[in-house]
Amino acid sequence: MLTPGVLWLRRRYRFERKKWPKSLLVHIPTSLAIAGMQLFLAESIWNMVREEPLSIYETFRSIEFSFAFNFQTNTLAYWVILGFGYTLEYYRQFRDRELRASQLQAQLMKANLQALKMQLQPHFLFNTLNSISSLMHKNVQDADKVVARLGDLLRYSLETEGMQEVSLRDELDFLRRYLEIEKIRYGNRLNVSISTSNGVLQAKVPNLILQPLVENAIRYGVGPRSAGGKIEIIAERNDDMLDLVVRDDGPGLPQGASGHFSEGVGLHNTRSRLEQLYGENHEFRLENSNGRGLEVQMRIPYHEESVVEE
């Protein structure tokens, strides 16, 4: 019954810098007074409920005995309750700071992801406008088709603005529209195959994660070759992970080059976005395939709900 009073005194007289001497002068006598009050009340109540109440002398002796054996315990209980109150308060403060830090970290991650994504859009737009400019001198009809497809892609970008993750189905739909533009530029020189295992189209993937990788494959694996080349895009689920592969049959990396060789905006941002979204729970590798060409491999957690709130 006296615990709420002890907790109120803890809030009123706190052991803080420059205040602890005053608080100590309050808590020491109060702990002694409350310990004595508790013993007196307990003995009085116990005497009232006895079948045969004690005499005044017996009551005095009972209180004296109780004080001798229980006063120290009651005093200690006061300080235990006081310590428990401080422990609970510090734990709540710790959790509040931890929650605020987590929220700040999430906001920072979201801002970083958005900045990386915003870098990709003008990069992609610049390259596509270059394609239109080139086609205008060769085939106005094809240039007109590219403009129309570019409108579709920009519309999709607006619809998914602020979304860090989309379904693999939507990502592949965007990629196919982009490839329509590239097919107009390269014609039969560009051959693309897309392969997905059953049930993976609902998986969430970073928005615009495949387009820069395919663009890189076209630029280095197909563009320089008069005969053109082939690009394969593969999506498979392995247990709780999703494997995404973009493979071309071009010259690949120079002998002895590392996975970071000649990383442009697309590859650099892809690597950074994966690190921001999934931390250490992902893989991103560039390596020469067994036959010929470069193979970009991504492994990310398989999930159907976004890991970043929009």
Beta strands, then each sheet from edge to edge (+ up, - down):
strand 1: 165-167
strand 2: 190-196
strand 3: 204-206
strand 4: 229-238
strand 5: 241-248
strand 6: 283-288
strand 7: 294-301
sheet 1: 1+ 3-
sheet 2: 2+ 4+ 5- 7+ 6-
end
